[in-house]
Structure formats: structure tokens, C-alpha cells
Amino acid sequence: MPSCPECENELDIEVDEVEEGDVVSCEECGTEYEIVGVEPLELARVDEDFDEEDDAYEEDEEE
Ligand SMILES: [Zn+2]
């Protein structure tokens, strides 16, 4: 079973039951990971900071 890179808690992922694009979250620290590969299992951290940057940019264009 894979473990969370952030807190090393074991992630409750059944490799047979997930597919690319699924998002899982760590029960321990709440960090979300997107499944980017299943063989072998690869996780990419979902980073919410991107949204904040988008908002700031849009505010700039408002009149
Ligand atoms: Zn964690």
C-alpha cells in the first residue's frame, strides 16, 4: 500500500480499484493526490495554489 509523501500515513488505495485521473486524499493530513499512473502507482499532489493565482489575474482585468 502506498504511503503519503507528506506525513507517511498509509494511503487507503486499492490499486485494482483506481484509475488515472482519480483523486484520493490522505486521511491523516488531508493532502489530495491525483492518480497519474497505475502501473506502477504514481501520485501527483493536487496543489490548490494555482487557483489563487488565477483569481488574482482575473481581478486585474475587472473594470
Ligand atoms: Zn498525509
N, CA, C, O and the ligand as a Tripos MOL2 file, in Angstrom:
@<TRIPOS>MOLECULE
protein
  253   251    64     0     0
PROTEIN
NO_CHARGES

@<TRIPOS>ATOM
      1 N           0.8450   -1.2010    0.0000 N.3       1 MET1
      2 CA          0.0000    0.0000    0.0000 C.3       1 MET1
      3 C           0.8830    1.2550    0.0000 C.2       1 MET1
      4 O           1.8400    1.3320    0.7710 O.2       1 MET1
      5 N           0.5790    2.2240   -0.8440 N.am      2 PRO2
      6 CA          1.4070    3.4390   -0.9000 C.3       2 PRO2
      7 C           1.2440    4.2750    0.3620 C.2       2 PRO2
      8 O           0.2170    4.2040    1.0360 O.2       2 PRO2
      9 N           2.2440    5.0500    0.6690 N.am      3 SER3
     10 CA          2.1420    5.9270    1.8310 C.3       3 SER3
     11 C           2.2040    7.3850    1.3860 C.2       3 SER3
     12 O           2.7540    7.7090    0.3340 O.2       3 SER3
     13 N           1.6290    8.2470    2.2070 N.am      4 CYS4
     14 CA          1.5640    9.6670    1.9110 C.3       4 CYS4
     15 C           2.9560   10.2890    1.9780 C.2       4 CYS4
     16 O           3.6350   10.1650    2.9970 O.2       4 CYS4
     17 N           3.3870   10.9520    0.9170 N.am      5 PRO5
     18 CA          4.7080   11.5910    0.9430 C.3       5 PRO5
     19 C           4.8040   12.6980    1.9850 C.2       5 PRO5
     20 O           5.9000   13.0340    2.4330 O.2       5 PRO5
     21 N           3.6850   13.2580    2.3670 N.am      6 GLU6
     22 CA          3.6920   14.3700    3.3170 C.3       6 GLU6
     23 C           3.8480   13.8980    4.7590 C.2       6 GLU6
     24 O           4.6630   14.4360    5.5080 O.2       6 GLU6
     25 N           3.0700   12.8970    5.1450 N.am      7 CYS7
     26 CA          3.0510   12.5110    6.5590 C.3       7 CYS7
     27 C           3.3620   11.0240    6.7480 C.2       7 CYS7
     28 O           3.4160   10.5400    7.8790 O.2       7 CYS7
     29 N           3.5640   10.3090    5.6550 N.am      8 GLU8
     30 CA          3.9230    8.9010    5.7000 C.3       8 GLU8
     31 C           2.8310    8.0040    6.2570 C.2       8 GLU8
     32 O           3.0780    6.8400    6.5710 O.2       8 GLU8
     33 N           1.6350    8.5380    6.3800 N.am      9 ASN9
     34 CA          0.4770    7.7130    6.7120 C.3       9 ASN9
     35 C           0.1940    6.7860    5.5300 C.2       9 ASN9
     36 O           0.3810    7.1770    4.3780 O.2       9 ASN9
     37 N          -0.2430    5.5920    5.8010 N.am     10 GLU10
     38 CA         -0.5730    4.6990    4.6850 C.3      10 GLU10
     39 C          -1.8550    5.1610    4.0130 C.2      10 GLU10
     40 O          -2.8700    5.3760    4.6740 O.2      10 GLU10
     41 N          -1.8030    5.3110    2.7010 N.am     11 LEU11
     42 CA         -2.9760    5.7560    1.9550 C.3      11 LEU11
     43 C          -3.8680    4.5620    1.6490 C.2      11 LEU11
     44 O          -3.3990    3.4860    1.2780 O.2      11 LEU11
     45 N          -5.1600    4.7830    1.8140 N.am     12 ASP12
     46 CA         -6.1210    3.6970    1.6290 C.3      12 ASP12
     47 C          -6.4920    3.5720    0.1570 C.2      12 ASP12
     48 O          -7.6140    3.8900   -0.2380 O.2      12 ASP12
     49 N          -5.5570    3.1120   -0.6390 N.am     13 ILE13
     50 CA         -5.7860    2.9920   -2.0840 C.3      13 ILE13
     51 C          -5.7030    1.5290   -2.4740 C.2      13 ILE13
     52 O          -4.7020    0.8590   -2.2180 O.2      13 ILE13
     53 N          -6.7600    1.0430   -3.0940 N.am     14 GLU14
     54 CA         -6.6980   -0.2850   -3.6880 C.3      14 GLU14
     55 C          -6.2730   -0.1060   -5.1410 C.2      14 GLU14
     56 O          -7.0290    0.4220   -5.9570 O.2      14 GLU14
     57 N          -5.0820   -0.5400   -5.4510 N.am     15 VAL15
     58 CA         -4.5370   -0.3070   -6.7860 C.3      15 VAL15
     59 C          -5.4680   -0.8530   -7.8700 C.2      15 VAL15
     60 O          -5.5480   -0.3000   -8.9670 O.2      15 VAL15
     61 N          -6.1680   -1.9410   -7.5550 N.am     16 ASP16
     62 CA         -7.0760   -2.5320   -8.5420 C.3      16 ASP16
     63 C          -8.3320   -1.6910   -8.7650 C.2      16 ASP16
     64 O          -9.0420   -1.8740   -9.7550 O.2      16 ASP16
     65 N          -8.6000   -0.7730   -7.8450 N.am     17 GLU17
     66 CA         -9.8820   -0.0600   -7.8950 C.3      17 GLU17
     67 C          -9.7500    1.3990   -8.3020 C.2      17 GLU17
     68 O         -10.7490    2.1150   -8.3590 O.2      17 GLU17
     69 N          -8.5400    1.8490   -8.5830 N.am     18 VAL18
     70 CA         -8.3650    3.2350   -9.0050 C.3      18 VAL18
     71 C          -7.8870    3.2710  -10.4510 C.2      18 VAL18
     72 O          -7.3520    2.2940  -10.9750 O.2      18 VAL18
     73 N          -8.0930    4.4140  -11.0740 N.am     19 GLU19
     74 CA         -7.5810    4.5860  -12.4280 C.3      19 GLU19
     75 C          -7.0280    5.9930  -12.5820 C.2      19 GLU19
     76 O          -7.2630    6.8600  -11.7410 O.2      19 GLU19
     77 N          -6.3020    6.2070  -13.6470 N.am     20 GLU20
     78 CA         -5.7070    7.5180  -13.8870 C.3      20 GLU20
     79 C          -6.7570    8.6140  -13.8420 C.2      20 GLU20
     80 O          -7.8310    8.4770  -14.4300 O.2      20 GLU20
     81 N          -6.4510    9.6930  -13.1520 N.am     21 GLY21
     82 CA         -7.3680   10.8160  -13.0570 C.3      21 GLY21
     83 C          -8.1720   10.8290  -11.7660 C.2      21 GLY21
     84 O          -8.7440   11.8570  -11.4040 O.2      21 GLY21
     85 N          -8.2240    9.6870  -11.0590 N.am     22 ASP22
     86 CA         -8.8990    9.6690   -9.7680 C.3      22 ASP22
     87 C          -8.1340   10.5350   -8.7720 C.2      22 ASP22
     88 O          -6.9110   10.6580   -8.8490 O.2      22 ASP22
     89 N          -8.8630   11.1280   -7.8460 N.am     23 VAL23
     90 CA         -8.2220   11.9200   -6.8000 C.3      23 VAL23
     91 C          -8.4880   11.2530   -5.4590 C.2      23 VAL23
     92 O          -9.6300   10.9380   -5.1230 O.2      23 VAL23
     93 N          -7.4390   11.0460   -4.7120 N.am     24 VAL24
     94 CA         -7.5660   10.4730   -3.3820 C.3      24 VAL24
     95 C          -7.0250   11.4870   -2.3790 C.2      24 VAL24
     96 O          -6.2020   12.3340   -2.7270 O.2      24 VAL24
     97 N          -7.4870   11.3980   -1.1420 N.am     25 SER25
     98 CA         -6.9360   12.2950   -0.1390 C.3      25 SER25
     99 C          -6.4470   11.4990    1.0570 C.2      25 SER25
    100 O          -6.9910   10.4500    1.4010 O.2      25 SER25
    101 N          -5.4120   12.0230    1.6730 N.am     26 CYS26
    102 CA         -4.8300   11.3830    2.8360 C.3      26 CYS26
    103 C          -5.7220   11.6370    4.0450 C.2      26 CYS26
    104 O          -6.0630   12.7820    4.3420 O.2      26 CYS26
    105 N          -6.0970   10.5750    4.7370 N.am     27 GLU27
    106 CA         -6.9770   10.7370    5.8980 C.3      27 GLU27
    107 C          -6.2580   11.4430    7.0400 C.2      27 GLU27
    108 O          -6.8980   12.0350    7.9090 O.2      27 GLU27
    109 N          -4.9560   11.3800    7.0390 N.am     28 GLU28
    110 CA         -4.1890   11.9060    8.1570 C.3      28 GLU28
    111 C          -3.9620   13.4140    8.0320 C.2      28 GLU28
    112 O          -4.2060   14.1520    8.9860 O.2      28 GLU28
    113 N          -3.5000   13.8790    6.8720 N.am     29 CYS29
    114 CA         -3.1350   15.2950    6.7420 C.3      29 CYS29
    115 C          -4.0330   16.0320    5.7450 C.2      29 CYS29
    116 O          -3.9440   17.2540    5.6310 O.2      29 CYS29
    117 N          -4.8930   15.3120    5.0240 N.am     30 GLY30
    118 CA         -5.8510   15.9580    4.1410 C.3      30 GLY30
    119 C          -5.2950   16.3350    2.7780 C.2      30 GLY30
    120 O          -6.0200   16.8830    1.9480 O.2      30 GLY30
    121 N          -4.0330   16.0540    2.5360 N.am     31 THR31
    122 CA         -3.4480   16.3740    1.2310 C.3      31 THR31
    123 C          -4.0880   15.5170    0.1470 C.2      31 THR31
    124 O          -4.2850   14.3150    0.3280 O.2      31 THR31
    125 N          -4.4120   16.1430   -0.9800 N.am     32 GLU32
    126 CA         -5.0620   15.4090   -2.0640 C.3      32 GLU32
    127 C          -4.0450   15.0300   -3.1310 C.2      32 GLU32
    128 O          -3.1300   15.7900   -3.4500 O.2      32 GLU32
    129 N          -4.2310   13.8420   -3.6690 N.am     33 TYR33
    130 CA         -3.3420   13.3420   -4.7110 C.3      33 TYR33
    131 C          -4.1580   12.8440   -5.8930 C.2      33 TYR33
    132 O          -5.1750   12.1700   -5.7310 O.2      33 TYR33
    133 N          -3.6870   13.1920   -7.0830 N.am     34 GLU34
    134 CA         -4.3030   12.6590   -8.2830 C.3      34 GLU34
    135 C          -3.5080   11.4370   -8.7260 C.2      34 GLU34
    136 O          -2.2780   11.4280   -8.6900 O.2      34 GLU34
    137 N          -4.2330   10.4160   -9.1410 N.am     35 ILE35
    138 CA         -3.5680    9.2290   -9.6790 C.3      35 ILE35
    139 C          -3.1200    9.5560  -11.1060 C.2      35 ILE35
    140 O          -3.9500    9.7850  -11.9860 O.2      35 ILE35
    141 N          -1.8340    9.5750  -11.3210 N.am     36 VAL36
    142 CA         -1.3320    9.8750  -12.6640 C.3      36 VAL36
    143 C          -0.8240    8.6240  -13.3690 C.2      36 VAL36
    144 O          -0.4960    8.6630  -14.5550 O.2      36 VAL36
    145 N          -0.7600    7.5270  -12.6450 N.am     37 GLY37
    146 CA         -0.3360    6.2720  -13.2530 C.3      37 GLY37
    147 C          -0.6730    5.1300  -12.3120 C.2      37 GLY37
    148 O          -0.6450    5.3010  -11.0940 O.2      37 GLY37
    149 N          -0.9880    3.9750  -12.8600 N.am     38 VAL38
    150 CA         -1.3770    2.8510  -12.0080 C.3      38 VAL38
    151 C          -0.3830    1.6900  -12.0740 C.2      38 VAL38
    152 O          -0.3900    0.8130  -11.2110 O.2      38 VAL38
    153 N           0.4530    1.6890  -13.0810 N.am     39 GLU39
    154 CA          1.4160    0.5870  -13.1960 C.3      39 GLU39
    155 C           2.7900    1.0790  -13.6200 C.2      39 GLU39
    156 O           3.1030    1.1010  -14.8100 O.2      39 GLU39
    157 N           3.6080    1.4730  -12.6570 N.am     40 PRO40
    158 CA          3.3510    1.4050  -11.2110 C.3      40 PRO40
    159 C           2.4780    2.5780  -10.7510 C.2      40 PRO40
    160 O           2.2650    3.5400  -11.4880 O.2      40 PRO40
    161 N           1.9880    2.4750   -9.5370 N.am     41 LEU41
    162 CA          1.1410    3.5390   -8.9990 C.3      41 LEU41
    163 C           1.9470    4.8250   -8.8320 C.2      41 LEU41
    164 O           3.0010    4.8470   -8.1950 O.2      41 LEU41
    165 N           1.4130    5.9010   -9.4280 N.am     42 GLU42
    166 CA          2.0810    7.1940   -9.3000 C.3      42 GLU42
    167 C           1.0910    8.2460   -8.8660 C.2      42 GLU42
    168 O          -0.0180    8.3270   -9.3950 O.2      42 GLU42
    169 N           1.4910    9.0500   -7.9070 N.am     43 LEU43
    170 CA          0.6130   10.0820   -7.3710 C.3      43 LEU43
    171 C           1.1940   11.4590   -7.6450 C.2      43 LEU43
    172 O           2.4080   11.6550   -7.5820 O.2      43 LEU43
    173 N           0.3160   12.4150   -7.9530 N.am     44 ALA44
    174 CA          0.7480   13.8020   -8.0920 C.3      44 ALA44
    175 C          -0.0650   14.6330   -7.1140 C.2      44 ALA44
    176 O          -1.2940   14.5620   -7.0870 O.2      44 ALA44
    177 N           0.6230   15.4040   -6.3320 N.am     45 ARG45
    178 CA         -0.0680   16.2100   -5.3380 C.3      45 ARG45
    179 C          -0.9440   17.2650   -6.0270 C.2      45 ARG45
    180 O          -0.4990   17.9330   -6.9600 O.2      45 ARG45
    181 N          -2.1880   17.4100   -5.5630 N.am     46 VAL46
    182 CA         -3.0780   18.4370   -6.0940 C.3      46 VAL46
    183 C          -2.7920   19.7270   -5.3390 C.2      46 VAL46
    184 O          -2.9990   19.8130   -4.1280 O.2      46 VAL46
    185 N          -2.3140   20.7230   -6.0690 N.am     47 ASP47
    186 CA         -1.8730   21.9580   -5.4310 C.3      47 ASP47
    187 C          -2.9040   23.0580   -5.6420 C.2      47 ASP47
    188 O          -3.1300   23.4920   -6.7720 O.2      47 ASP47
    189 N          -3.5280   23.5080   -4.5590 N.am     48 GLU48
    190 CA         -4.6100   24.4850   -4.6730 C.3      48 GLU48
    191 C          -4.1050   25.9040   -4.9040 C.2      48 GLU48
    192 O          -4.9030   26.8020   -5.1760 O.2      48 GLU48
    193 N          -2.8230   26.1180   -4.8020 N.am     49 ASP49
    194 CA         -2.2820   27.4590   -5.0010 C.3      49 ASP49
    195 C          -2.5430   27.9860   -6.4090 C.2      49 ASP49
    196 O          -2.6120   29.1960   -6.6250 O.2      49 ASP49
    197 N          -2.6850   27.0750   -7.3550 N.am     50 PHE50
    198 CA         -2.9150   27.5090   -8.7310 C.3      50 PHE50
    199 C          -4.1900   28.3470   -8.8520 C.2      50 PHE50
    200 O          -4.2210   29.3250   -9.5990 O.2      50 PHE50
    201 N          -5.2350   27.9690   -8.1240 N.am     51 ASP51
    202 CA         -6.4930   28.7080   -8.1710 C.3      51 ASP51
    203 C          -6.3060   30.1510   -7.7150 C.2      51 ASP51
    204 O          -6.8340   31.0790   -8.3280 O.2      51 ASP51
    205 N          -5.5600   30.3280   -6.6500 N.am     52 GLU52
    206 CA         -5.3660   31.6750   -6.1130 C.3      52 GLU52
    207 C          -4.6920   32.5720   -7.1540 C.2      52 GLU52
    208 O          -5.0520   33.7390   -7.3050 O.2      52 GLU52
    209 N          -3.7280   32.0250   -7.8560 N.am     53 GLU53
    210 CA         -3.0460   32.8280   -8.8680 C.3      53 GLU53
    211 C          -4.0120   33.2140   -9.9920 C.2      53 GLU53
    212 O          -3.9620   34.3360  -10.4960 O.2      53 GLU53
    213 N          -4.8780   32.2990  -10.3780 N.am     54 ASP54
    214 CA         -5.8690   32.5990  -11.4110 C.3      54 ASP54
    215 C          -6.7800   33.7410  -10.9810 C.2      54 ASP54
    216 O          -7.0440   34.6520  -11.7650 O.2      54 ASP54
    217 N          -7.2650   33.6990   -9.7380 N.am     55 ASP55
    218 CA         -8.1650   34.7340   -9.2410 C.3      55 ASP55
    219 C          -7.4990   36.1030   -9.2820 C.2      55 ASP55
    220 O          -8.1090   37.0800   -9.7160 O.2      55 ASP55
    221 N          -6.2660   36.1750   -8.8370 N.am     56 ALA56
    222 CA         -5.5550   37.4480   -8.7980 C.3      56 ALA56
    223 C          -5.4360   38.0200  -10.2040 C.2      56 ALA56
    224 O          -5.5660   39.2270  -10.4070 O.2      56 ALA56
    225 N          -5.1890   37.1560  -11.1600 N.am     57 TYR57
    226 CA         -5.0340   37.6110  -12.5280 C.3      57 TYR57
    227 C          -6.3640   38.1550  -13.0650 C.2      57 TYR57
    228 O          -6.3930   39.1830  -13.7420 O.2      57 TYR57
    229 N          -7.4650   37.4530  -12.7550 N.am     58 GLU58
    230 CA         -8.7710   37.8980  -13.2480 C.3      58 GLU58
    231 C          -9.1690   39.2340  -12.6340 C.2      58 GLU58
    232 O          -9.7320   40.0870  -13.3200 O.2      58 GLU58
    233 N          -8.8840   39.4210  -11.3690 N.am     59 GLU59
    234 CA         -9.2160   40.6880  -10.6930 C.3      59 GLU59
    235 C          -8.5460   41.8640  -11.4100 C.2      59 GLU59
    236 O          -9.1170   42.9500  -11.5060 O.2      59 GLU59
    237 N          -7.3660   41.6400  -11.8960 N.am     60 ASP60
    238 CA         -6.6280   42.6600  -12.6060 C.3      60 ASP60
    239 C          -7.3860   43.1760  -13.8220 C.2      60 ASP60
    240 O          -7.2990   44.3520  -14.1770 O.2      60 ASP60
    241 N          -8.1360   42.2630  -14.4570 N.am     61 GLU61
    242 CA         -8.8000   42.6300  -15.7010 C.3      61 GLU61
    243 C         -10.1870   43.2530  -15.4820 C.2      61 GLU61
    244 O         -10.7890   43.7920  -16.4110 O.2      61 GLU61
    245 N         -10.6780   43.1720  -14.2530 N.am     62 GLU62
    246 CA        -12.0040   43.7180  -13.9770 C.3      62 GLU62
    247 C         -12.0190   45.2420  -14.1010 C.2      62 GLU62
    248 O         -11.0270   45.9210  -13.8380 O.2      62 GLU62
    249 N         -13.1790   45.7490  -14.5100 N.am     63 GLU63
    250 CA        -13.2500   47.2170  -14.6040 C.3      63 GLU63
    251 C         -14.1430   47.8040  -13.5250 C.2      63 GLU63
    252 O         -14.3130   49.0220  -13.4590 O.2      63 GLU63
    253 ZN         -0.7250   12.5680    4.6720 Zn       64 ZN64
@<TRIPOS>BOND
     1     1     2 1
     2     2     3 1
     3     3     4 2
     4     3     5 am
     5     5     6 1
     6     6     7 1
     7     7     8 2
     8     7     9 am
     9     9    10 1
    10    10    11 1
    11    11    12 2
    12    11    13 am
    13    13    14 1
    14    14    15 1
    15    15    16 2
    16    15    17 am
    17    17    18 1
    18    18    19 1
    19    19    20 2
    20    19    21 am
    21    21    22 1
    22    22    23 1
    23    23    24 2
    24    23    25 am
    25    25    26 1
    26    26    27 1
    27    27    28 2
    28    27    29 am
    29    29    30 1
    30    30    31 1
    31    31    32 2
    32    31    33 am
    33    33    34 1
    34    34    35 1
    35    35    36 2
    36    35    37 am
    37    37    38 1
    38    38    39 1
    39    39    40 2
    40    39    41 am
    41    41    42 1
    42    42    43 1
    43    43    44 2
    44    43    45 am
    45    45    46 1
    46    46    47 1
    47    47    48 2
    48    47    49 am
    49    49    50 1
    50    50    51 1
    51    51    52 2
    52    51    53 am
    53    53    54 1
    54    54    55 1
    55    55    56 2
    56    55    57 am
    57    57    58 1
    58    58    59 1
    59    59    60 2
    60    59    61 am
    61    61    62 1
    62    62    63 1
    63    63    64 2
    64    63    65 am
    65    65    66 1
    66    66    67 1
    67    67    68 2
    68    67    69 am
    69    69    70 1
    70    70    71 1
    71    71    72 2
    72    71    73 am
    73    73    74 1
    74    74    75 1
    75    75    76 2
    76    75    77 am
    77    77    78 1
    78    78    79 1
    79    79    80 2
    80    79    81 am
    81    81    82 1
    82    82    83 1
    83    83    84 2
    84    83    85 am
    85    85    86 1
    86    86    87 1
    87    87    88 2
    88    87    89 am
    89    89    90 1
    90    90    91 1
    91    91    92 2
    92    91    93 am
    93    93    94 1
    94    94    95 1
    95    95    96 2
    96    95    97 am
    97    97    98 1
    98    98    99 1
    99    99   100 2
   100    99   101 am
   101   101   102 1
   102   102   103 1
   103   103   104 2
   104   103   105 am
   105   105   106 1
   106   106   107 1
   107   107   108 2
   108   107   109 am
   109   109   110 1
   110   110   111 1
   111   111   112 2
   112   111   113 am
   113   113   114 1
   114   114   115 1
   115   115   116 2
   116   115   117 am
   117   117   118 1
   118   118   119 1
   119   119   120 2
   120   119   121 am
   121   121   122 1
   122   122   123 1
   123   123   124 2
   124   123   125 am
   125   125   126 1
   126   126   127 1
   127   127   128 2
   128   127   129 am
   129   129   130 1
   130   130   131 1
   131   131   132 2
   132   131   133 am
   133   133   134 1
   134   134   135 1
   135   135   136 2
   136   135   137 am
   137   137   138 1
   138   138   139 1
   139   139   140 2
   140   139   141 am
   141   141   142 1
   142   142   143 1
   143   143   144 2
   144   143   145 am
   145   145   146 1
   146   146   147 1
   147   147   148 2
   148   147   149 am
   149   149   150 1
   150   150   151 1
   151   151   152 2
   152   151   153 am
   153   153   154 1
   154   154   155 1
   155   155   156 2
   156   155   157 am
   157   157   158 1
   158   158   159 1
   159   159   160 2
   160   159   161 am
   161   161   162 1
   162   162   163 1
   163   163   164 2
   164   163   165 am
   165   165   166 1
   166   166   167 1
   167   167   168 2
   168   167   169 am
   169   169   170 1
   170   170   171 1
   171   171   172 2
   172   171   173 am
   173   173   174 1
   174   174   175 1
   175   175   176 2
   176   175   177 am
   177   177   178 1
   178   178   179 1
   179   179   180 2
   180   179   181 am
   181   181   182 1
   182   182   183 1
   183   183   184 2
   184   183   185 am
   185   185   186 1
   186   186   187 1
   187   187   188 2
   188   187   189 am
   189   189   190 1
   190   190   191 1
   191   191   192 2
   192   191   193 am
   193   193   194 1
   194   194   195 1
   195   195   196 2
   196   195   197 am
   197   197   198 1
   198   198   199 1
   199   199   200 2
   200   199   201 am
   201   201   202 1
   202   202   203 1
   203   203   204 2
   204   203   205 am
   205   205   206 1
   206   206   207 1
   207   207   208 2
   208   207   209 am
   209   209   210 1
   210   210   211 1
   211   211   212 2
   212   211   213 am
   213   213   214 1
   214   214   215 1
   215   215   216 2
   216   215   217 am
   217   217   218 1
   218   218   219 1
   219   219   220 2
   220   219   221 am
   221   221   222 1
   222   222   223 1
   223   223   224 2
   224   223   225 am
   225   225   226 1
   226   226   227 1
   227   227   228 2
   228   227   229 am
   229   229   230 1
   230   230   231 1
   231   231   232 2
   232   231   233 am
   233   233   234 1
   234   234   235 1
   235   235   236 2
   236   235   237 am
   237   237   238 1
   238   238   239 1
   239   239   240 2
   240   239   241 am
   241   241   242 1
   242   242   243 1
   243   243   244 2
   244   243   245 am
   245   245   246 1
   246   246   247 1
   247   247   248 2
   248   247   249 am
   249   249   250 1
   250   250   251 1
   251   251   252 2
@<TRIPOS>SUBSTRUCTURE
     1 MET1         2 RESIDUE 1 A MET
     2 PRO2         6 RESIDUE 1 A PRO
     3 SER3        10 RESIDUE 1 A SER
     4 CYS4        14 RESIDUE 1 A CYS
     5 PRO5        18 RESIDUE 1 A PRO
     6 GLU6        22 RESIDUE 1 A GLU
     7 CYS7        26 RESIDUE 1 A CYS
     8 GLU8        30 RESIDUE 1 A GLU
     9 ASN9        34 RESIDUE 1 A ASN
    10 GLU10       38 RESIDUE 1 A GLU
    11 LEU11       42 RESIDUE 1 A LEU
    12 ASP12       46 RESIDUE 1 A ASP
    13 ILE13       50 RESIDUE 1 A ILE
    14 GLU14       54 RESIDUE 1 A GLU
    15 VAL15       58 RESIDUE 1 A VAL
    16 ASP16       62 RESIDUE 1 A ASP
    17 GLU17       66 RESIDUE 1 A GLU
    18 VAL18       70 RESIDUE 1 A VAL
    19 GLU19       74 RESIDUE 1 A GLU
    20 GLU20       78 RESIDUE 1 A GLU
    21 GLY21       82 RESIDUE 1 A GLY
    22 ASP22       86 RESIDUE 1 A ASP
    23 VAL23       90 RESIDUE 1 A VAL
    24 VAL24       94 RESIDUE 1 A VAL
    25 SER25       98 RESIDUE 1 A SER
    26 CYS26      102 RESIDUE 1 A CYS
    27 GLU27      106 RESIDUE 1 A GLU
    28 GLU28      110 RESIDUE 1 A GLU
    29 CYS29      114 RESIDUE 1 A CYS
    30 GLY30      118 RESIDUE 1 A GLY
    31 THR31      122 RESIDUE 1 A THR
    32 GLU32      126 RESIDUE 1 A GLU
    33 TYR33      130 RESIDUE 1 A TYR
    34 GLU34      134 RESIDUE 1 A GLU
    35 ILE35      138 RESIDUE 1 A ILE
    36 VAL36      142 RESIDUE 1 A VAL
    37 GLY37      146 RESIDUE 1 A GLY
    38 VAL38      150 RESIDUE 1 A VAL
    39 GLU39      154 RESIDUE 1 A GLU
    40 PRO40      158 RESIDUE 1 A PRO
    41 LEU41      162 RESIDUE 1 A LEU
    42 GLU42      166 RESIDUE 1 A GLU
    43 LEU43      170 RESIDUE 1 A LEU
    44 ALA44      174 RESIDUE 1 A ALA
    45 ARG45      178 RESIDUE 1 A ARG
    46 VAL46      182 RESIDUE 1 A VAL
    47 ASP47      186 RESIDUE 1 A ASP
    48 GLU48      190 RESIDUE 1 A GLU
    49 ASP49      194 RESIDUE 1 A ASP
    50 PHE50      198 RESIDUE 1 A PHE
    51 ASP51      202 RESIDUE 1 A ASP
    52 GLU52      206 RESIDUE 1 A GLU
    53 GLU53      210 RESIDUE 1 A GLU
    54 ASP54      214 RESIDUE 1 A ASP
    55 ASP55      218 RESIDUE 1 A ASP
    56 ALA56      222 RESIDUE 1 A ALA
    57 TYR57      226 RESIDUE 1 A TYR
    58 GLU58      230 RESIDUE 1 A GLU
    59 GLU59      234 RESIDUE 1 A GLU
    60 ASP60      238 RESIDUE 1 A ASP
    61 GLU61      242 RESIDUE 1 A GLU
    62 GLU62      246 RESIDUE 1 A GLU
    63 GLU63      250 RESIDUE 1 A GLU
    64 ZN64       253 GROUP 0 **** ****
